[in-house]
């Protein structure tokens, strides 16, 4: 079925597009974390095995792109994305943040989102959109907590909360467009979506 490989290609494309998404200076350089948000929306639309594959690819590429090397410095959450100041302290001086952790985190978040597939099948996107924002917040918080744990000191500033909350709001704003993209892709690829008034249903096959 062409829906699955095209979804995977779109996920890969989001990593390229991410390089050109600027931060928002007035919100401590908050940014739309497009690969993660696309994964969270796709996790609601695809079956469990495909979700696991997407989680593996997303986590692998995320760590490969943004995880610091052996002699680099780990900055605050998503700092490597924005190329600008975040007004937060360094968290770790050596590369001790385990490669592959993001795969596990994305897998857990995707499994959580699979629980709202029945709502998505009926075309009720209110809760899925809210959960995309929630999972984005949890993901960012887990990243910050793991790096803070490795540093040995938990230090939450206004900048931390402001950036994470704004990132979540941007994720929720983008998720309806991504859901629409998945609906359109499913229609073009004949991935069985049935339209019934204002309701949609996925057969999940």
Secondary structure, DSSP 8 states (H G I E B T S, - for coil): -HHHHHHHHHHHHHHHHHTT---BGGGTTB---HHHHHHHHHHHHS-HHHHHHHHHHHHHHHHHHHS--TTS-B-STTHHHH-S--S----BSSS-S-TTHHHHHHHHHHHHHHTTHHHHHTT--HHHHHHHHHHHHHHHHHHHHHHHHHHT-----HHHHHHHHHHHHHHHHHHHHHHHHHHHHHHHTT--EEEETTEEEE---
